[in-house]
Each structure stands twice: as C-alpha cells, then as structure tokens.
C-alpha cells in the first residue's frame, strides 16, 4: 500500500505517522523539500501544483491520495489529478466547503439549533474575532470590553469576512467522525489545551467529561456528519460552559494532534479507517479495548530552557524524525540531533493512569533539562 500525502506540514506529519503505524508506505508531495514530514515518509516528491500542471511529475503508482493541506487552489488541482488518473481521493470537497468557512459553520449550527456561542452584537463582552477562512488560531483576537473592540475595529466594514461572537472560557474538547451517509463512526473525545496565542499545545485522552456530556457530544457530532452528508473525516470542537457543551467549529479534513492521541489511547488509527473507507467503502467498527491515559504535547528546547508551546513551533524546524523512548517519553516526533542548540519535539506519553502519565512528563522534562543544561535544570526544578 502506497498513499500520497499532499502537504508536508502539521496535517502531513500526522497522516504519515499514522500510515507508518498501519504498515503503509507514504509519498509526501510538497513544494518545500524541508517540510516537516519530509523526514518521516518513504519517498518525497518536490512539486508545486499549478493549473498548467495539476498532475505531479515522476509520481509512482499510488493507492489513494490524502490531502493534508488547506489551500483551496491546491485542493482543486489535487481533485483534477485524482479524476484524470482515477485515483481514490480521501477528501470530501462539499463538506469541506461548509466547514472551511467559520461563517457558514456558525450559520449551520444555528440552522440545526445546536448550542454555540452567541453572535455579536447580541452578546456581551469579552468577544472573540476569527477570520472566516483562517485555519486554527491564525488571526484570532479576544477583546475584553467595547473600548478595546472598537479601538481595533472602528468601522463595521472592517468586520467583513470575520466571525464575532462571545468569548467563552472553559475546557476545550474535540471529537472525530469517520464514515459516509448511513454509516458513521464517532471516535474518542480528547481534551485540548491552548497556549497564550490560542494555539493547541497539548492533547489529552480520554476526555475528562461526564458520561451524559460524552453522549451529548457524540450525538451532536453524529448529527452534524449526517446533515452535511460527510464522506470521509471531520472533527468537531466544543467548549464546556456551565455544564453545557457549546460548539465552536467543524473541520472536514484530516486533523492534526488528536489522531495521534486517540491512536495511543485506543489503538484506533484514523488514517487506516479513512483508507478502508476510500478503498472499499467500509469502516472498521471494532470497539476499542481499555483506554490508556495519553498526553501529546509540543515543546521547544533551547538555551532558555524547555517551553511547552502551540503546535505552530513544529513547522519551524524540519524535517522531523520519529524517535522511540525519547528522554523517557514513549515516542517523539522531533528535529532533535545531537549537539543541536535549538530543537522541537511532539512528545507522546502513555500510561495506565493520569498520575502515571504526569510522572512520565515530569521525568522527561527533567531529563531533557539536565542533559541539555544542568544549570537550567537546577533553576527550573
């Protein structure tokens, strides 16, 4: 099995990592030979998609294409490539068209009468402003009062193509759905932790939610998948506020961070599920066994010490490699090389309990600091 992963950044790293765990070969296609996923794949093809040339040159025979990119032009070209050469494509362009627009997603939640943050100006402050088409935390701003908000946006025309809604503080959760109309599988719910720039820095599994909250979130995700006629994979993000989960966004594309956490906690491989769906129209529905406690976090190590940070840091150093038993972490996806002055890592910790994982994390951080700089270790612990 050889799959083509289009895009070598964060989603590409996730897709290649899980494809390897499934025992599948990967070809990463990206215009940047130094893309983070370039060091993880079996083959790398440097190629820039264009309307003059939508089909990659010198591409071997592949079993299916998995887009790991959110560039509308590239996605359109990949669709042309797949159709011209009759290659299965693990991507639902119609569902993506809804989910890639925060304005459309917000309107969709209202149409389905699903709980979501109230829209401005029918809400109080603080408010959050999000660009309609931006991915993740890019361009997200929070304003604590009207003065700060109108100082930034004195003219309402400046808010075109922006989502403005109440900012709700509370724990964040994510869940994935895989399948096609008539048959969907809702996967494990994960906890999300954000850095100061609202970028996800840590994913934990299983989620610390009450059973009725888990059931409600699963039902909402299942209902959304059915209403957008999903044919592939999507994730749903929500915030817990006053014991009620409120939906923040949906993304009908292969996600990053959460699939690895779910894999280590349950053994369920989202790339494998998606591949089986694309190739034969079926999804594996075996139930997971015991859920292990898992934390996946991103760290930046330098002369200043060790910093847990948002996943954006993983795009700034590459290519990455996979290293097992990394300073006590079960596994790491990292740019670390002996003698490097600055490096990043996605650290994966798995254990029998939350306390076991917390102990592993502390031990790993101590080992890194002691190995990297004994003086810093004494200052930080």
C-alpha positions in Angstrom: 0.0 0.0 0.0 1.4 3.4 -1.0 -0.5 6.6 -0.2 0.2 10.1 -1.5 0.1 12.7 1.3 -0.2 16.1 -0.3 1.3 18.7 2.1 4.2 18.1 4.5 3.3 20.4 7.4 1.3 19.5 10.5 -1.5 17.5 9.0 1.0 15.8 6.7 3.1 14.8 9.7 0.1 13.3 11.4 -1.0 11.4 8.3 2.4 10.0 7.6 3.0 9.0 11.2 -0.3 7.0 11.4 0.2 5.5 7.9 3.5 4.1 9.2 1.7 2.7 12.2 -0.7 1.0 9.8 2.2 -0.6 7.9 1.6 1.5 4.8 4.2 3.3 2.7 3.9 7.0 2.1 4.8 9.5 -0.6 4.8 13.1 0.6 4.3 15.8 -2.1 5.2 19.4 -1.1 6.9 22.3 -2.8 9.2 22.7 0.2 11.9 20.0 0.4 12.5 20.9 4.0 8.8 20.3 5.0 8.5 18.7 8.5 7.0 15.5 7.1 9.9 15.0 4.5 11.9 13.1 7.1 9.1 10.7 8.0 7.9 9.4 4.7 9.3 6.6 2.5 9.5 8.9 -0.6 9.4 12.7 -1.0 8.4 14.5 -4.2 9.2 18.2 -4.5 6.4 19.5 -6.6 4.3 22.7 -6.9 0.8 22.2 -8.2 -0.4 24.6 -10.9 -3.3 24.8 -13.3 -0.8 24.3 -16.1 0.4 21.1 -14.4 -2.1 19.5 -11.9 -0.5 16.1 -12.2 2.8 15.5 -10.4 5.7 14.5 -12.5 7.5 11.2 -11.9 4.8 10.1 -9.5 4.8 6.3 -8.8 1.6 4.3 -8.8 -0.4 5.1 -5.6 -3.4 3.5 -3.9 -5.1 6.7 -2.8 -4.5 10.4 -2.2 -4.8 12.0 1.3 -4.8 15.8 1.1 -3.1 17.3 4.2 -3.4 21.0 3.2 -5.9 23.8 3.4 -5.1 25.7 0.2 -8.2 25.9 -1.9 -6.3 26.1 -5.2 -4.1 23.1 -4.4 -7.2 21.1 -3.3 -8.9 21.9 -6.6 -5.8 20.8 -8.5 -5.5 17.6 -6.5 -9.1 16.8 -7.3 -8.3 17.2 -11.0 -5.3 14.9 -10.6 -7.4 12.2 -8.9 -10.2 12.4 -11.6 -7.8 12.3 -14.5 -5.9 9.3 -13.2 -8.8 7.6 -11.5 -7.1 7.6 -8.1 -9.3 7.3 -4.9 -9.3 10.6 -3.0 -9.7 10.8 0.7 -11.3 14.2 0.8 -14.9 15.5 0.8 -14.8 18.8 -1.0 -18.5 19.5 -0.4 -18.3 19.0 3.4 -15.0 20.9 3.4 -16.7 23.9 1.7 -19.0 24.3 4.6 -16.5 23.6 7.4 -13.7 25.8 6.0 -15.9 28.8 6.4 -16.5 29.8 10.0 -19.4 32.0 8.9 -21.0 29.0 7.1 -20.3 26.7 10.1 -21.8 29.2 12.5 -24.9 29.6 10.4 -25.1 25.8 10.1 -25.1 25.4 13.9 -28.0 28.0 14.1 -30.0 26.2 11.4 -29.6 22.9 13.3 -30.5 24.6 16.6 -27.2 23.3 18.2 -25.7 25.1 21.2 -23.0 27.6 20.2 -21.6 30.9 21.4 -23.9 33.9 20.8 -23.1 36.2 17.9 -22.1 39.8 18.4 -23.8 42.3 19.0 -26.4 40.1 20.7 -23.8 39.1 23.4 -21.8 40.9 26.0 -18.0 41.1 26.3 -15.5 39.6 26.1 -15.8 38.7 22.4 -13.6 36.7 20.1 -12.9 37.7 16.5 -12.0 35.0 14.0 -11.2 35.3 10.3 -13.7 33.4 8.2 -11.2 31.3 6.3 -8.2 31.1 8.5 -7.1 27.8 10.0 -6.6 27.1 13.7 -5.6 30.1 15.8 -4.4 32.3 12.9 -5.8 35.8 13.2 -7.8 35.0 16.4 -8.2 38.0 18.7 -10.1 38.4 22.0 -11.4 41.8 23.3 -12.3 42.1 26.9 -14.6 45.2 26.5 -16.2 47.5 24.0 -13.4 50.1 24.2 -10.8 47.6 23.1 -13.0 46.1 20.5 -14.0 49.4 18.8 -10.4 50.7 19.1 -9.4 47.8 16.9 -12.5 47.9 14.6 -13.8 51.5 14.5 -15.6 50.7 11.2 -18.0 47.7 10.9 -16.9 47.2 7.3 -13.6 46.0 8.8 -15.5 43.0 10.2 -16.5 41.7 6.8 -15.4 38.0 6.4 -15.0 37.8 10.2 -16.9 35.9 12.9 -17.5 37.9 16.0 -19.1 36.0 19.0 -19.0 35.8 22.7 -15.7 34.5 24.2 -16.4 31.6 26.5 -13.8 30.4 28.9 -13.8 26.8 29.7 -12.2 23.4 28.9 -12.0 22.6 25.2 -12.8 19.2 23.6 -12.5 17.7 20.2 -14.1 14.6 18.5 -13.6 13.0 15.1 -16.2 11.3 12.9 -15.4 8.9 10.0 -17.8 7.5 7.5 -20.3 8.0 4.8 -24.1 8.7 4.7 -25.9 5.9 6.5 -22.8 4.8 8.5 -20.7 7.0 10.7 -18.3 6.1 13.5 -17.8 8.7 16.3 -14.3 8.3 17.8 -12.8 9.1 21.2 -13.2 12.6 22.6 -10.0 14.4 23.6 -9.1 17.4 25.8 -7.4 20.4 24.2 -5.0 22.8 26.0 -4.2 26.1 24.3 -1.2 28.5 24.6 -1.5 32.2 25.0 -2.0 32.6 21.3 -4.9 30.2 21.3 -2.8 27.5 19.5 -3.2 23.9 20.8 -0.1 22.9 22.8 -1.3 19.7 24.4 -3.9 17.0 23.7 -5.0 14.5 26.5 -7.1 11.4 26.2 -9.5 10.1 27.3 -11.5 13.3 27.9 -12.5 14.2 31.4 -16.2 14.6 30.8 -19.3 13.1 32.5 -21.0 10.2 30.7 -24.0 12.3 29.8 -21.8 15.0 28.3 -19.9 12.5 26.3 -23.1 11.0 25.0 -24.4 14.5 24.1 -21.2 15.5 22.3 -21.2 12.2 20.3 -24.9 12.7 19.3 -24.2 16.3 18.1 -21.1 15.1 16.1 -23.1 12.3 14.5 -26.0 14.6 13.6 -23.6 17.1 12.0 -21.9 14.4 9.9 -25.3 13.3 8.7 -26.6 16.8 7.9 -23.5 17.7 5.8 -23.6 14.2 4.1 -20.0 13.7 5.2 -18.0 11.2 3.1 -14.7 11.0 4.9 -13.4 12.5 8.1 -14.2 15.6 10.2 -13.6 16.9 13.7 -15.8 18.9 15.9 -14.6 21.3 18.6 -16.6 22.4 21.6 -16.2 24.4 24.9 -17.7 23.3 28.2 -19.6 26.2 29.8 -21.9 25.9 32.8 -22.1 22.1 32.3 -23.2 22.6 28.6 -21.0 21.9 25.6 -21.1 24.7 23.0 -19.9 24.0 19.5 -17.1 26.2 18.2 -16.2 24.8 14.8 -16.1 21.8 12.5 -13.3 20.9 10.1 -14.0 18.3 7.3 -10.3 17.5 6.6 -7.7 15.3 8.2 -6.8 16.8 11.6 -3.6 17.2 13.5 -2.6 16.3 17.1 -5.8 14.5 18.1 -5.4 11.4 15.9 -2.1 10.5 17.5 -3.6 10.9 20.9 -6.5 8.7 20.0 -4.2 6.1 18.5 -2.1 5.8 21.6 -5.1 5.7 23.9 -7.4 3.3 22.0 -5.3 1.7 19.2 -7.7 3.2 16.6 -5.8 4.5 13.5 -7.7 7.3 11.7 -5.6 7.0 8.6 -6.4 3.3 8.4 -10.1 4.0 9.0 -10.1 6.6 6.2 -8.2 4.5 3.8 -10.5 1.5 4.3 -13.5 3.8 3.7 -12.0 5.3 0.5 -10.8 1.9 -0.9 -13.7 -0.3 -0.2 -16.5 1.8 1.3 -16.2 0.2 4.7 -15.1 1.4 8.1 -13.8 -0.8 10.9 -16.3 -0.9 13.7 -14.5 -3.0 16.3 -14.7 -1.5 19.7 -11.5 -0.2 21.4 -10.3 -2.0 24.4 -9.1 -0.4 27.6 -8.4 3.3 27.1 -4.9 4.2 28.2 -4.1 7.7 29.5 -2.3 9.7 26.9 -0.8 13.2 26.6 0.7 14.6 23.4 2.5 17.9 23.8 4.8 20.2 21.8 8.0 21.5 23.3 10.7 23.9 22.2 14.1 23.4 23.7 16.8 26.0 23.6 19.4 27.8 25.7 16.5 29.4 27.5 15.1 26.1 28.7 12.1 24.0 27.8 8.8 25.6 26.8 5.5 23.8 26.1 4.0 25.7 23.2 1.4 25.6 20.4 1.8 23.2 17.5 3.0 26.0 15.2 6.5 25.5 16.5 6.6 22.2 14.8 6.5 23.9 11.4 9.6 26.0 12.1 12.1 23.1 12.3 12.3 20.2 9.9 12.5 17.7 8.5 11.4 15.7 11.6 12.2 12.1 12.6 10.5 9.6 14.9 12.5 8.6 18.0 11.2 5.9 20.5 11.9 6.2 24.2 12.9 9.8 23.9 14.2 11.1 27.2 11.6 8.9 28.9 8.7 9.8 26.5 7.2 6.8 24.9 7.9 8.3 21.5 8.8 11.7 19.9 8.4 13.3 16.5 11.3 15.7 16.7 14.0 17.8 15.0 16.5 16.9 17.7 20.0 15.9 16.6 23.0 15.5 19.0 24.6 18.9 19.7 21.6 20.9 18.3 21.3 24.3 20.0 17.6 24.5 19.4 15.0 21.9 18.6 11.4 21.0 18.8 9.5 17.8 19.6 6.0 16.4 19.8 6.3 14.2 22.9 3.9 11.3 23.3 3.3 9.9 26.8 1.1 6.9 27.5 0.4 5.2 30.8 -2.1 3.2 32.9 -3.4 6.4 34.6 -3.3 10.2 34.6 -0.9 10.1 37.5 1.4 7.7 35.7 1.5 10.0 32.6 2.0 13.1 34.8 5.0 11.4 36.4 6.4 10.4 33.0 6.1 14.0 31.7 7.9 15.5 34.8 10.6 12.9 34.5 11.1 13.5 30.7 11.3 17.3 31.2 13.8 16.9 34.0 16.0 14.6 31.8 15.9 17.0 28.9 16.9 19.9 31.0 19.6 18.0 32.9 21.0 16.7 29.7 20.8 20.0 27.8 21.9 22.3 30.6 22.5 21.3 34.2 22.3 24.9 35.4 18.9 25.4 33.8 17.7 22.2 35.4 18.6 23.5 38.9 16.8 26.8 38.2 13.6 25.2 36.9 13.2 22.3 39.4 
